[in-house]
Amino acid sequence: MTHDPITAAVQAVSAFLVADMPLGETLHRIAALSRDAIGPAEAVGITLLDEHDQPATAVFTDDLPPVIDQSQYRAGTGPCLDAYRTQRTVRVDDASAVADRWPDFSRTAVTHGVLSTLSLPLAVTDDCFGAFNLYASARHGFNEQDTSDASVFGTQAAVVLANARAYWVAFDLARGLRESIDTRSVIDRAIGAIMATKGCAEGEAFKTLVRRADEERLPLVDMARSMVDQRQGGGRNGD
């Protein structure tokens, strides 16, 4: 197999990694490109953890990966799970020969005509997000070069996942900081309104705000917001 398809596929991946598209679509395109670029691969799937921290085939190019993977999830063992757990590449050259190690996987794979698989961890530094899985109908379908080529796509998928997680962590942090700043701002404005109305010091104004919140059985920020809204509407802000 020449490297031209791999080079073209990697260039295609690089072109849309920075594009504004949903995470699932990006991962599916990586999976499809790897299937088309790596000759023996007839299907590609990506195993990730679901909202319950259970493995699931989140992305797949054909109907085959979920069927093969599900047998591993039920049994709690198999090549894709081993790749994820050990963060090492697991290559199965003959699915019929691993019945002692992974009986459910072996039986399901052979039944559906999958005789060799290649599973790579989706890892960036110490973080592993899942496994990148390729399936072939021939025994000894994947060689060392195929493994090297597949690792390029697996790395790209892992980077996409790491960037997505970093984005959402940063987004949640920024949102939390923004909400904190907004909360402090409205409380300060309410305190200022009470000080202006009662002619009192800041400490006393804050105590008044707290007392009003207790009387109304409202969170402090909601009471503050209500008082600010009243002042803007011409209402009474203090007592």
LUMKOL-285513 format. One record per residue (C-alpha): residue number from 0; residue in three letters; x, y, z. Coordinates in steps of 0.5 Angstrom, whole numbers, plus 500, padded with zeros to 3 digits. Example, Ala and Ser with C-alpha at 12.3 -4.5 7.8 and 13.67 -1.06 7.14 Angstrom:
// residues 2
(r 0 ala (525 491 516))
(r 1 ser (527 498 514))
***
This chain:
// residues 239
(r 0 met (500 500 500))
(r 1 thr (503 507 498))
(r 2 his (503 512 503))
(r 3 asp (499 517 498))
(r 4 pro (492 516 501))
(r 5 ile (495 517 508))
(r 6 thr (498 523 507))
(r 7 ala (492 526 503))
(r 8 ala (487 523 509))
(r 9 val (492 527 514))
(r 10 gln (492 533 510))
(r 11 ala (484 533 510))
(r 12 val (484 531 517))
(r 13 ser (488 537 519))
(r 14 ala (484 542 514))
(r 15 phe (477 541 518))
(r 16 leu (480 540 525))
(r 17 val (480 547 526))
(r 18 ala (473 548 523))
(r 19 asp (467 549 526))
(r 20 met (463 543 526))
(r 21 pro (460 538 532))
(r 22 leu (465 534 535))
(r 23 gly (461 527 533))
(r 24 glu (461 529 526))
(r 25 thr (469 531 526))
(r 26 leu (470 524 529))
(r 27 his (466 521 524))
(r 28 arg (470 524 519))
(r 29 ile (476 522 522))
(r 30 ala (474 515 522))
(r 31 ala (471 515 515))
(r 32 leu (478 517 512))
(r 33 ser (482 512 516))
(r 34 arg (477 506 513))
(r 35 asp (478 509 506))
(r 36 ala (486 510 507))
(r 37 ile (488 504 511))
(r 38 gly (487 498 505))
(r 39 pro (485 492 510))
(r 40 ala (480 496 514))
(r 41 glu (473 495 512))
(r 42 ala (470 498 518))
(r 43 val (472 503 524))
(r 44 gly (469 505 530))
(r 45 ile (471 509 536))
(r 46 thr (469 507 543))
(r 47 leu (468 512 548))
(r 48 leu (465 512 555))
(r 49 asp (458 514 556))
(r 50 glu (455 519 561))
(r 51 his (455 513 566))
(r 52 asp (462 512 565))
(r 53 gln (460 505 561))
(r 54 pro (464 504 554))
(r 55 ala (460 505 548))
(r 56 thr (461 505 541))
(r 57 ala (460 513 540))
(r 58 val (462 513 532))
(r 59 phe (462 508 527))
(r 60 thr (463 508 519))
(r 61 asp (458 501 518))
(r 62 asp (453 497 522))
(r 63 leu (459 492 524))
(r 64 pro (463 496 530))
(r 65 pro (457 496 535))
(r 66 val (455 489 534))
(r 67 ile (463 486 535))
(r 68 asp (464 492 541))
(r 69 gln (457 490 544))
(r 70 ser (460 483 546))
(r 71 gln (466 486 549))
(r 72 tyr (462 491 553))
(r 73 arg (457 485 556))
(r 74 ala (463 481 557))
(r 75 gly (467 486 560))
(r 76 thr (473 484 556))
(r 77 gly (476 484 549))
(r 78 pro (481 488 545))
(r 79 cys (478 495 545))
(r 80 leu (477 495 552))
(r 81 asp (484 492 553))
(r 82 ala (487 498 549))
(r 83 tyr (483 503 553))
(r 84 arg (485 500 560))
(r 85 thr (492 499 558))
(r 86 gln (493 505 553))
(r 87 arg (497 500 549))
(r 88 thr (495 498 542))
(r 89 val (492 491 541))
(r 90 arg (492 487 534))
(r 91 val (488 481 533))
(r 92 asp (491 477 527))
(r 93 asp (486 471 528))
(r 94 ala (479 472 532))
(r 95 ser (478 465 532))
(r 96 ala (485 464 535))
(r 97 val (483 468 541))
(r 98 ala (477 464 544))
(r 99 asp (481 462 550))
(r 100 arg (482 469 552))
(r 101 trp (476 473 549))
(r 102 pro (471 468 548))
(r 103 asp (465 473 547))
(r 104 phe (469 477 542))
(r 105 ser (472 471 538))
(r 106 arg (465 468 537))
(r 107 thr (461 474 535))
(r 108 ala (467 477 531))
(r 109 val (468 470 527))
(r 110 thr (460 470 526))
(r 111 his (460 476 523))
(r 112 gly (466 475 518))
(r 113 val (471 479 522))
(r 114 leu (477 475 523))
(r 115 ser (482 481 525))
(r 116 thr (482 487 529))
(r 117 leu (486 493 531))
(r 118 ser (485 497 537))
(r 119 leu (489 503 539))
(r 120 pro (488 507 545))
(r 121 leu (485 514 544))
(r 122 ala (491 517 549))
(r 123 val (494 524 550))
(r 124 thr (499 524 555))
(r 125 asp (496 521 561))
(r 126 asp (489 522 559))
(r 127 cys (486 516 555))
(r 128 phe (479 517 552))
(r 129 gly (477 511 549))
(r 130 ala (479 506 543))
(r 131 phe (480 507 536))
(r 132 asn (478 500 533))
(r 133 leu (479 497 526))
(r 134 tyr (476 491 523))
(r 135 ala (478 487 517))
(r 136 ser (475 480 514))
(r 137 ala (482 477 513))
(r 138 arg (486 473 518))
(r 139 his (493 477 519))
(r 140 gly (489 483 516))
(r 141 phe (493 489 519))
(r 142 asn (501 489 519))
(r 143 glu (506 494 522))
(r 144 gln (505 499 517))
(r 145 asp (497 499 518))
(r 146 thr (498 500 525))
(r 147 ser (503 506 524))
(r 148 asp (498 509 519))
(r 149 ala (492 508 524))
(r 150 ser (496 511 530))
(r 151 val (496 517 526))
(r 152 phe (488 518 526))
(r 153 gly (488 515 533))
(r 154 thr (492 521 535))
(r 155 gln (488 526 531))
(r 156 ala (482 523 534))
(r 157 ala (485 524 541))
(r 158 val (487 531 540))
(r 159 val (480 533 538))
(r 160 leu (477 530 544))
(r 161 ala (482 533 549))
(r 162 asn (481 540 545))
(r 163 ala (474 539 546))
(r 164 arg (474 537 554))
(r 165 ala (479 543 555))
(r 166 tyr (474 547 551))
(r 167 trp (468 545 556))
(r 168 val (472 546 562))
(r 169 ala (475 553 560))
(r 170 phe (468 554 558))
(r 171 asp (465 552 565))
(r 172 leu (470 556 569))
(r 173 ala (469 562 565))
(r 174 arg (462 561 566))
(r 175 gly (463 560 573))
(r 176 leu (467 566 574))
(r 177 arg (462 571 570))
(r 178 glu (456 568 574))
(r 179 ser (461 570 580))
(r 180 ile (462 577 578))
(r 181 asp (455 578 576))
(r 182 thr (453 576 583))
(r 183 arg (458 580 586))
(r 184 ser (456 586 582))
(r 185 val (448 586 583))
(r 186 ile (449 585 591))
(r 187 asp (454 591 591))
(r 188 arg (449 595 587))
(r 189 ala (443 593 592))
(r 190 ile (448 595 598))
(r 191 gly (449 602 594))
(r 192 ala (441 603 593))
(r 193 ile (440 601 601))
(r 194 met (446 606 603))
(r 195 ala (443 612 598))
(r 196 thr (436 610 601))
(r 197 lys (437 610 609))
(r 198 gly (444 614 609))
(r 199 cys (447 608 612))
(r 200 ala (454 605 612))
(r 201 glu (456 599 607))
(r 202 gly (456 594 613))
(r 203 glu (449 596 616))
(r 204 ala (446 596 608))
(r 205 phe (449 589 608))
(r 206 lys (446 587 614))
(r 207 thr (439 590 611))
(r 208 leu (440 586 605))
(r 209 val (441 580 609))
(r 210 arg (435 581 613))
(r 211 arg (431 582 607))
(r 212 ala (433 576 604))
(r 213 asp (431 572 610))
(r 214 glu (424 575 611))
(r 215 glu (423 574 604))
(r 216 arg (426 567 604))
(r 217 leu (430 568 598))
(r 218 pro (437 567 596))
(r 219 leu (441 573 597))
(r 220 val (443 575 590))
(r 221 asp (435 574 588))
(r 222 met (434 579 594))
(r 223 ala (439 584 591))
(r 224 arg (437 583 584))
(r 225 ser (429 585 586))
(r 226 met (432 591 590))
(r 227 val (436 593 584))
(r 228 asp (430 592 579))
(r 229 gln (425 596 584))
(r 230 arg (430 602 584))
(r 231 gln (430 602 577))
(r 232 gly (423 602 577))
(r 233 gly (422 607 582))
(r 234 gly (420 603 588))
(r 235 arg (423 603 595))
(r 236 asn (429 599 596))
(r 237 gly (430 599 604))
(r 238 asp (427 600 610))
***
